[in-house]
Amino acid sequence: MRQFNEDTLTAAVVERIQRGTKDERFREILASAVKHLHAFARDVHLTEEEWFEGIKFLTSVGQKCDDKRQEFILLSDILGLSMMIVALNHKAPAGATEATVLGPFFAHGAKEYGYGADLREGATLKGEDVYVSGRVLTTDGKPIPNAVLDIWQAKADGIYDLQTEGEFELRGRVRANEKGEYALKSYKPKFYSVPMDGPVGDLVRRTGNHHMRPAHMHAIVSAPGYQPVITHVFVEGDPYLDNDAVYAVKDSLVGKYRKVDDAAEAKRVGMPNPFIRLDWDFRLAAEAGVKARKKIAASDAIA
């Protein structure tokens, strides 16, 4: 078959994919992608010059990626695609902590801690001291012993360690105790801008939208027999809760950071007085009958 035009080309490409591709799921995804890409080109009557600009943009996104930075994840986040994938694949069962984006700054290999972890160790910038404690529970409120919480957050200036020469600042793998209780020391998160020094930043500026993320702590919480959850804990009262640049805020994930001015309490938990406190429980759904989240394994490519 030859002599294709705008009315016949899409069907010909899809037919060839369906005829030659053995993997059923790959065939489904690729054929749908072709249909939507062709429909997009027809819808806006894409010119050759415009398509070449798109190719240059995607090329520059790839060139910005390295072993510490994943510009394509940032692009996915900014376009809302990351949260769409989360929404499609990770509808939280009743009572379970809701999932949100992984983000481009997760890192494997963080130091392992037990109860009372001090993630401020080695921090190059100081912030407001915060004590975070709570439990890891089942959806019906029973403690999950020895759960692991992979915690990370931006520094006091809104920059992640991976964006600078630092390494493993304000991040660590915290193990809960036999009662499902965990505790850690860190600094209160602050709102910050997504990276604007690359092609995704140029795209955001072109749209005229803002580029801020509300203050948050990242967490991946897991335990054998339970569905792991990739989530955030946001700061109540943050000015960007309703305008998160990556659309990741959920009401159930907004925590109250409260000031504690009590010398005895500060001494008991090993904090300066006064300090900030967050009490926060995570709840995991049983793994049985639930599709386990694949993003953690996929994040091996992210430094």
C-alpha positions in Angstrom: 0.0 0.0 0.0 1.3 3.5 -0.9 0.1 7.0 -1.6 -0.8 7.9 2.0 -2.4 11.2 3.0 -3.8 12.8 6.1 -6.9 10.7 5.9 -5.3 7.3 5.4 -1.8 7.5 7.0 -2.9 6.9 10.7 -4.8 3.7 9.9 -1.9 2.4 7.8 0.7 2.9 10.6 -1.6 1.4 13.2 -2.3 -1.6 11.0 1.4 -2.2 10.5 2.0 -2.0 14.3 -0.8 -4.5 15.0 0.4 -6.9 12.3 4.1 -6.9 13.3 4.2 -6.4 17.0 3.9 -9.6 19.1 3.7 -8.1 22.6 0.0 -7.4 23.1 0.4 -4.6 25.7 3.2 -2.9 23.7 1.1 -3.1 20.6 -1.9 -1.5 22.4 0.2 1.3 23.8 2.1 2.1 20.6 -1.0 2.0 18.4 -2.9 4.4 20.8 0.1 6.7 21.0 0.2 6.9 17.2 -3.5 7.6 16.9 -3.3 10.4 19.5 -0.1 12.0 18.0 -1.6 12.0 14.5 -4.8 13.5 15.9 -2.8 16.2 17.7 -1.0 17.1 14.5 -4.2 17.3 12.6 -6.0 19.2 15.3 -3.5 22.1 15.4 -2.4 21.7 11.8 1.2 21.4 13.0 3.7 22.9 10.6 7.2 21.5 9.9 8.9 24.4 11.6 6.8 23.8 14.8 7.4 20.1 14.8 11.2 20.7 14.5 11.0 23.1 17.4 9.3 20.3 19.4 12.1 17.9 18.4 14.7 20.4 19.5 12.9 20.8 22.9 12.7 17.1 23.6 16.4 16.8 22.6 17.3 19.5 25.1 15.3 17.8 27.8 17.3 14.6 27.3 20.5 16.5 27.2 19.7 18.0 30.6 19.4 14.6 32.2 22.4 13.1 34.0 23.0 10.8 37.0 21.6 13.3 39.4 18.9 15.1 37.4 15.9 13.7 35.5 14.5 16.5 33.4 11.9 14.1 31.8 10.4 13.4 35.1 10.2 17.1 35.8 8.5 17.6 32.4 6.0 14.8 33.2 5.3 16.5 36.6 4.8 19.9 35.1 2.4 18.6 32.5 0.3 16.8 35.1 1.1 13.5 33.5 2.8 12.1 36.6 -0.3 12.7 38.7 -2.5 11.3 36.0 -0.5 8.0 36.1 -0.8 8.0 39.9 -4.6 8.7 39.8 -5.1 5.9 37.3 -3.0 3.3 39.0 -3.1 4.1 42.7 -6.6 4.7 44.0 -6.1 4.4 47.7 -8.3 1.8 49.4 -10.5 3.2 52.2 -8.3 4.3 55.1 -5.0 4.1 53.3 -2.6 7.0 52.8 -3.0 8.5 49.4 -0.2 8.4 46.8 1.3 11.3 45.0 4.3 11.9 42.7 7.8 10.5 43.2 9.4 13.7 41.9 12.8 14.0 40.2 15.0 13.9 43.3 14.6 10.5 44.9 17.9 8.7 45.6 18.7 5.2 46.5 21.4 4.4 49.0 20.4 6.8 51.8 21.7 6.0 55.3 19.5 3.6 57.4 18.3 4.7 60.8 16.2 3.4 63.6 13.7 5.1 65.9 14.6 8.8 66.6 16.7 9.3 63.4 18.4 12.6 63.1 18.3 13.5 59.4 20.0 16.9 60.1 23.4 15.1 60.4 25.8 16.7 57.9 23.3 19.3 56.8 25.0 22.4 55.2 22.1 24.7 56.0 20.1 25.0 59.2 16.4 25.5 59.4 13.6 25.4 62.0 14.1 22.2 64.0 11.2 19.8 63.6 10.4 16.5 65.4 8.3 14.1 63.3 6.7 11.1 65.0 3.8 8.8 64.4 2.9 5.2 63.5 2.7 3.0 60.5 -0.7 1.3 60.6 -3.0 -1.0 58.7 -6.2 0.5 57.2 -8.1 -0.6 60.2 -5.6 1.0 62.7 -3.4 -2.0 63.7 0.4 -1.3 64.0 2.7 -2.6 61.3 6.0 -3.5 63.0 9.4 -2.7 61.4 8.0 -0.8 58.4 10.5 1.3 56.5 10.1 5.0 55.7 12.3 6.4 53.0 12.3 10.1 53.8 13.7 13.1 51.9 13.1 16.8 51.5 14.6 20.0 50.1 17.1 22.0 52.3 16.2 25.2 54.0 16.9 27.2 50.8 14.5 25.0 48.8 17.3 23.2 47.0 17.7 19.4 47.1 21.1 17.9 47.9 21.2 16.4 44.4 21.0 19.8 42.9 24.3 20.8 44.5 27.5 19.1 45.5 25.9 17.8 48.7 24.8 14.2 49.1 22.2 12.6 51.3 21.2 15.7 53.2 17.9 15.6 55.0 17.2 12.1 53.7 17.3 8.6 55.2 15.7 5.2 55.5 13.9 5.2 58.9 12.7 1.9 60.4 9.7 1.8 62.7 9.9 -0.2 65.9 8.0 -3.3 66.9 5.0 -1.2 67.8 4.9 0.5 64.3 6.2 3.7 65.8 8.7 6.0 64.1 10.4 9.2 65.0 12.8 11.5 63.2 14.4 14.9 63.5 14.8 17.2 60.5 14.0 20.8 59.5 10.6 22.2 58.7 10.1 22.1 54.9 9.7 25.3 53.0 8.1 26.0 49.6 10.4 26.2 46.6 10.7 26.6 42.9 11.0 23.6 40.6 14.3 23.8 38.7 14.0 26.6 36.1 17.5 26.4 34.6 16.6 23.9 31.9 14.2 23.5 29.0 11.3 22.6 31.3 11.8 26.0 33.1 11.7 27.7 29.7 8.4 25.9 29.0 6.9 27.1 32.3 8.0 30.7 31.6 6.4 30.4 28.1 3.1 29.4 29.6 3.1 32.3 32.1 2.3 30.0 35.0 4.2 30.0 38.3 6.8 27.4 39.2 6.4 27.0 42.9 5.8 23.9 45.0 4.3 24.0 48.5 6.5 22.9 51.4 6.5 19.1 51.8 8.3 16.1 53.1 8.6 13.1 50.8 8.0 9.5 52.0 8.0 6.0 50.6 6.5 3.8 53.2 6.7 0.0 52.9 6.4 -3.3 54.8 6.2 -6.9 53.8 2.7 -7.9 52.9 1.5 -4.4 52.3 1.2 -2.1 49.3 4.0 0.5 49.4 2.9 4.1 49.1 4.9 7.0 47.6 3.5 10.2 49.1 4.1 13.7 50.6 3.2 15.4 53.8 2.5 19.1 53.0 2.6 22.0 55.5 -0.8 23.4 56.6 -1.1 27.1 55.7 1.5 27.0 52.9 0.7 29.7 50.3 1.0 27.3 47.3 -1.2 24.5 48.5 -3.8 25.5 45.9 -1.3 26.2 43.1 1.2 23.3 43.2 3.2 23.4 40.0 3.0 19.6 39.7 -0.7 19.2 40.9 0.2 16.8 43.7 -1.6 18.3 46.7 -4.4 16.2 48.4 -6.3 17.4 51.4 -5.5 14.1 53.3 -1.8 14.8 53.0 -1.7 18.3 54.6 -0.2 18.1 58.1 -0.2 20.5 61.0 3.2 21.6 62.1 2.8 23.1 65.6 5.3 25.0 67.7 6.2 23.5 71.1 7.7 25.7 73.8 8.2 23.2 76.6 11.7 22.7 78.0 10.9 19.3 79.5 9.3 18.0 76.3 12.2 19.2 74.3 14.6 17.4 76.5 12.5 14.2 76.4 12.7 14.0 72.6 16.2 15.5 72.3 15.3 18.7 70.6 16.2 22.4 71.3 13.5 24.5 72.9 11.3 25.7 71.3 10.9 23.4 68.3 8.3 22.4 65.7 6.4 19.1 65.9 4.5 17.1 63.4 2.5 14.0 64.5 1.7 12.0 61.4 0.5 8.4 60.9 0.8 6.5 57.6 -1.6 3.7 56.7 -0.9 0.9 54.3 -3.3 -1.3 52.4 -2.7 -5.1 52.4 -0.9 -6.3 49.3 -3.2 -9.2 48.6 -5.5 -8.4 45.6 -3.8 -5.0 45.1 -1.5 -4.2 42.2 1.8 -3.3 43.8 3.3 0.0 42.8 6.1 -0.3 40.2 7.5 3.2 40.4 10.0 2.4 43.2 11.8 -0.2 41.0 11.6 2.1 38.0 13.3 4.9 40.0 16.6 3.0 39.9 17.5 5.2 37.0 17.1 8.3 39.2 20.1 9.4 41.4 
